[in-house]
Amino acid sequence: MIDVSHVSFRYPADSEPALSDVSIRVEPGEVVAVVGPNGSGKSTLGRLIKGLLLPARGTIVVDGLDTRMANRDVRRTVGLVFQNPNSQIVNAVVQDEVAFGPENVGLPPDEIRRRVREALRAVELEGRELDECHSMSMAAKQRIALASVLAMEPRYLILDEPTAWIEPGGRWPLLSEVLDWKDRTGGGVVLITHRMDEAQLATRVYGLLHGRLEAAGSPAEVLHVDAIRTRLGLDVPETYALGEDLQRAGLPVEPGAPVEALAEAIWRS
């Protein structure tokens, strides 16, 4: 379990803290969403959980490992996919990029090849091992970044706005691959996003605003409340708004239901 307990953090050049007294938890096998507007502290929280930053106050414990005391082990337990894959990819060729992490921890060549093969299969990039990273689309680069993290076989995944650079048609395939990984491995996922439709994939949602925890609860308790959505600056998908309108009109639908379910409800009415 990831246990973030009363964590505060301030960047040296800033007068105000990036996070103040934030507590969240992430269980193995679940998806937790962290939502909020730009500048709310979401990315800082992800870097703290990964161990790239250390809290000024409070503690972060990952499967019993305190990020202050066992930073290297925490970094191997937690994988972080950055919002912009260009800031994460360091090699020219796809297979070299995915192999980079396993090579750096001294794994045997056969094990490295196995991990590269399985990671590329998981993100549907088989056959593109020798492609040049810089020539690929942002969606493909995001898959490469995800494969590079999966090749390290982490226990937890942190995805920082993973679909920000991806066209709408490519968002759900990428998220589906992450959910498949969770189901296959029993790992935990932290999904950092400002998209409400993505946050609805979570079992628990935490809302940050100005570095403070503004809301916490199930998707229904956080995302279905107009006042909370407005404060957190969440984008309301058109299908969600339609679901709310249909529900108010008396149709038996839930906001956030698939388009097919909304269409059937309208047809049956």
C-alpha positions in Angstrom: 0.0 0.0 0.0 1.0 3.6 -0.6 0.4 5.7 2.5 0.8 9.4 2.1 0.3 10.9 5.6 0.0 14.6 6.2 2.6 15.6 3.6 3.7 19.1 2.9 6.3 20.3 0.4 7.6 23.6 -0.9 9.9 24.3 -3.8 12.9 26.4 -2.7 12.1 29.3 -5.0 8.5 29.5 -4.0 7.0 31.4 -1.1 3.9 29.2 -0.9 3.9 25.4 -0.4 3.1 23.2 -3.4 1.4 20.8 -1.0 0.0 21.3 2.5 -1.1 18.5 4.8 -2.1 16.0 2.1 -3.0 12.4 3.0 -4.0 9.8 0.5 -3.7 6.0 0.2 -3.4 3.6 -2.7 -4.1 -0.1 -2.3 -2.7 -2.8 -4.6 -5.1 -3.7 -7.4 -7.0 -0.4 -7.4 -7.0 2.8 -9.5 -6.9 6.0 -7.5 -7.5 9.3 -9.4 -5.9 12.6 -8.3 -7.8 15.5 -9.9 -7.6 19.3 -9.9 -6.6 22.3 -12.0 -3.2 23.2 -13.2 -0.9 24.3 -10.3 -2.9 22.3 -7.7 0.0 20.1 -6.8 -0.9 16.9 -8.6 2.4 16.4 -10.4 4.3 17.3 -7.2 2.4 14.6 -5.4 3.3 12.1 -8.0 7.0 12.9 -7.8 6.9 12.7 -4.0 5.4 9.2 -4.2 8.0 8.1 -6.7 10.7 9.4 -4.3 12.1 12.1 -6.8 11.2 14.6 -4.1 11.1 14.2 -0.3 8.4 15.7 1.9 9.2 18.6 4.2 6.7 17.3 6.6 4.7 14.1 6.9 5.7 10.7 5.6 5.2 8.6 2.4 5.5 4.9 2.9 5.3 2.4 0.0 4.8 -1.2 1.0 6.5 -0.5 4.3 9.3 1.5 2.7 9.7 5.1 3.8 10.8 7.3 0.9 13.3 9.1 3.1 15.0 5.8 4.4 14.7 3.5 1.4 14.6 5.9 -1.6 16.2 3.5 -4.1 13.9 0.6 -3.3 10.8 2.9 -3.5 11.9 4.1 -7.0 12.0 0.5 -8.2 8.6 -0.2 -6.6 6.9 2.8 -8.1 6.9 3.6 -11.9 6.2 7.2 -13.0 5.1 8.1 -16.6 5.5 11.8 -17.1 3.0 14.0 -18.9 5.3 14.8 -21.8 7.1 11.6 -23.1 9.7 13.8 -24.7 11.1 14.6 -21.3 11.3 10.9 -20.4 12.7 9.3 -23.6 16.5 9.3 -23.7 17.4 6.8 -26.4 17.1 6.9 -30.2 15.6 3.4 -30.8 12.5 1.9 -29.2 14.0 -1.3 -27.9 17.0 0.6 -26.5 14.7 2.9 -24.6 12.6 0.1 -23.1 15.8 -1.8 -22.1 17.5 1.2 -20.6 16.1 0.8 -17.0 16.6 -3.0 -16.8 20.2 -2.6 -18.1 20.9 0.1 -15.5 20.0 -2.2 -12.6 22.3 -4.9 -14.0 19.8 -7.5 -15.1 21.0 -10.4 -17.2 20.7 -10.0 -21.0 18.0 -12.8 -21.3 15.9 -11.2 -18.6 16.3 -7.8 -20.3 15.1 -9.2 -23.6 12.1 -10.9 -22.0 11.1 -7.7 -20.3 11.4 -5.6 -23.4 9.4 -8.1 -25.4 6.6 -8.3 -22.8 6.5 -4.6 -22.2 6.2 -3.8 -25.9 3.5 -6.5 -26.3 1.6 -4.9 -23.4 1.5 -1.5 -25.2 0.9 -3.0 -28.7 4.2 -1.9 -30.1 5.5 -5.3 -31.2 7.3 -5.1 -34.5 8.5 -1.6 -33.9 11.5 -2.4 -31.8 13.9 -0.8 -34.3 11.9 2.3 -35.0 13.4 5.7 -34.1 11.6 7.2 -31.1 11.8 10.8 -32.4 10.0 10.0 -35.6 6.9 8.5 -33.9 3.7 10.2 -32.9 3.1 11.6 -29.4 0.6 8.8 -28.8 3.3 6.2 -29.8 5.9 8.0 -27.6 3.5 7.8 -24.7 3.3 4.1 -25.2 7.1 3.9 -25.4 7.4 5.8 -22.1 4.8 3.4 -20.5 6.6 0.3 -21.9 9.9 1.6 -20.4 8.2 1.8 -17.0 6.5 -1.5 -17.3 9.8 -3.2 -18.1 11.0 -2.3 -14.6 8.1 -4.4 -13.3 6.9 -1.9 -10.7 4.3 -2.6 -8.1 2.6 0.7 -8.6 2.1 3.0 -11.6 1.8 6.8 -11.5 0.4 8.3 -14.7 0.7 12.1 -14.9 -1.9 13.3 -17.4 -1.1 10.3 -19.6 -3.5 11.3 -22.4 -2.7 15.0 -22.6 -0.8 14.7 -25.9 -2.9 11.9 -27.4 -5.7 12.4 -29.8 -9.2 11.4 -28.5 -9.2 8.1 -30.4 -6.0 7.0 -28.8 -6.9 7.8 -25.2 -9.0 4.8 -24.2 -6.7 2.2 -25.8 -3.8 3.5 -23.7 -5.9 3.5 -20.5 -7.3 0.1 -21.3 -3.7 -1.2 -21.5 -3.0 0.2 -18.0 -6.2 -1.4 -16.6 -5.1 -4.7 -18.2 -1.8 -4.4 -16.5 -3.5 -3.7 -13.2 -5.7 -6.8 -13.5 -2.9 -9.0 -14.7 -0.4 -8.0 -12.0 -2.5 -6.8 -9.1 -0.6 -3.6 -9.1 -2.0 -0.2 -8.0 -2.5 2.8 -10.3 -2.4 6.5 -9.5 -4.1 8.4 -12.4 -3.3 12.1 -12.3 -5.8 13.9 -14.5 -8.1 16.9 -15.0 -10.4 14.8 -17.2 -13.5 13.7 -15.4 -14.3 10.8 -17.8 -10.8 9.4 -16.9 -11.2 9.9 -13.2 -14.4 7.8 -13.3 -12.2 4.8 -13.9 -11.0 5.1 -10.3 -12.4 3.4 -7.1 -11.4 6.5 -5.1 -10.9 10.1 -6.1 -8.8 12.8 -4.4 -9.3 16.5 -5.4 -6.4 19.0 -4.9 -6.7 22.7 -5.0 -3.9 25.1 -4.2 -1.9 22.3 -2.7 -4.6 21.2 -0.3 -6.9 18.2 -0.3 -10.3 19.7 -1.3 -12.3 16.5 -1.7 -12.0 12.7 -1.2 -14.3 9.8 -1.8 -15.8 7.6 -4.5 -16.3 9.0 -8.0 -20.0 9.5 -7.2 -19.1 11.5 -4.0 -16.6 13.7 -5.7 -17.4 13.9 -9.5 -21.2 14.0 -9.3 -21.3 17.1 -7.2 -21.6 20.3 -9.2 -19.9 22.5 -6.6 -16.9 20.2 -6.2 -16.5 19.9 -10.0 -16.6 23.7 -10.4 -14.0 24.3 -7.6 -11.6 21.6 -9.1 -12.0 22.9 -12.6 -13.0 19.5 -14.0 -13.9 19.2 -17.7 -17.4 17.7 -17.9 -17.7 15.4 -21.0 -20.7 16.0 -23.2 -21.9 12.4 -22.6 -21.8 13.0 -18.8 -23.9 16.2 -19.1 -26.3 14.3 -21.3 -26.6 11.5 -18.8 -27.4 14.1 -16.1 -30.1 15.6 -18.3 -31.6 12.2 -19.0 -31.6 11.3 -15.3 -33.3 14.5 -14.4 -35.9 13.7 -17.0 -36.6 10.4 -15.2 -34.7 7.9 -17.4 -32.9 5.1 -15.5 -29.4 6.1 -16.5 -26.3 7.0 -14.5 -24.1 10.0 -15.5 -21.0 8.7 -17.0 -22.7 5.6 -18.5 -21.4 4.5 -22.0 -23.0 6.2 -25.0 -24.6 2.8 -25.9 -26.5 2.8 -22.6 -27.7 6.4 -23.0 -28.9 5.6 -26.5 -30.8 2.5 -25.3 -32.4 4.6 -22.5 -33.6 7.1 -25.0 -34.9 4.4 -27.3 -36.8 2.7 -24.5 -38.3 6.0 -23.4 
